[in-house]
Amino acid sequence: MVWGDQIYVMLQTLVMFKSGNVKNIPDPKENVLATYTLPVESLDKVNEIITNGLNAGGTESTPLIDEGFMQIRNLEDLDGHNWGIIYLDIDKFKQRIETH
């Protein structure tokens, strides 16, 4: 899946993933393996992706995090992996940096 010019995400079946790894693979429903954070162009896009994920059976693992210049919503997929969908308003971010 191409997410952006420099962001590619490969979604694999468990069988395919196991074939390329020699270490034990913990159950992501019981263990945090990693959190994947993907940037989007607007808060509306954040909400759209999370809504689609919820409609597909995912769960929102934490409530919206709103830092004023940045909003993040987190979704746990059906396999237990955590996806953070983030919108960063770069102008608000720059203003925050300038005032601190």
C-alpha positions in Angstrom: 0.0 0.0 0.0 1.5 3.4 -1.0 0.6 5.9 1.7 2.8 8.8 0.4 5.9 9.6 -1.7 8.2 8.0 1.0 5.8 5.8 2.9 5.0 2.3 1.8 3.1 -0.3 4.0 3.3 -4.0 3.2 0.3 -6.0 4.6 1.1 -9.7 4.8 -0.7 -12.8 5.9 0.6 -14.4 9.1 1.8 -17.4 7.0 3.8 -15.1 4.7 5.2 -13.1 7.7 6.3 -16.3 9.5 8.1 -17.6 6.4 10.6 -14.7 6.6 11.2 -14.7 10.3 12.9 -17.1 12.6 12.0 -15.4 15.9 8.8 -16.2 17.8 5.9 -13.9 16.8 3.9 -12.7 19.9 0.2 -12.4 19.6 -0.5 -8.7 18.9 -3.9 -9.0 20.7 -1.9 -9.7 23.9 1.3 -7.8 23.3 2.2 -4.4 21.9 4.6 -5.1 19.0 4.7 -1.6 17.5 2.4 1.3 16.8 2.2 2.5 13.2 1.4 6.2 12.8 0.3 7.4 9.4 0.0 11.1 8.5 -3.0 12.5 6.6 -3.9 15.9 5.1 -6.8 16.9 7.3 -8.8 16.1 10.4 -11.7 15.1 8.2 -9.4 12.4 6.6 -8.4 11.2 10.1 -12.1 10.8 11.0 -12.9 9.1 7.7 -10.2 6.5 8.0 -11.1 5.8 11.7 -14.8 5.5 10.8 -14.0 3.1 8.0 -11.8 1.0 10.3 -14.5 0.9 13.0 -17.1 -0.1 10.4 -14.7 -2.9 9.3 -14.6 -4.3 12.9 -11.7 -2.4 14.4 -11.8 -0.7 17.8 -10.7 2.8 18.8 -8.1 2.0 21.4 -7.9 5.5 22.9 -10.0 8.7 22.6 -9.0 11.5 20.2 -5.8 13.2 21.3 -6.0 16.9 20.4 -2.9 19.0 20.9 -4.4 22.0 19.1 -1.8 21.8 16.3 -2.1 18.0 16.0 -4.9 15.5 16.2 -4.4 11.7 16.6 -6.9 8.9 16.6 -5.8 5.3 17.3 -7.4 2.2 15.8 -6.7 -1.4 16.7 -7.3 -3.6 13.7 -8.8 -7.1 13.8 -5.3 -8.7 14.3 -4.6 -6.4 17.3 -2.2 -4.0 15.5 -2.3 -0.4 16.5 -2.6 2.3 13.9 -2.4 6.0 14.8 -3.9 8.3 12.2 -2.5 11.8 12.6 -3.1 15.3 11.2 -0.5 18.0 11.9 -1.4 21.5 11.0 2.0 22.7 10.2 1.1 26.5 10.5 -0.2 26.0 14.0 2.8 23.8 14.8 5.2 26.6 13.7 3.3 29.2 15.7 3.6 27.0 18.8 7.3 26.6 18.3 7.8 30.3 17.9 5.9 31.1 21.2 7.8 28.5 23.3 
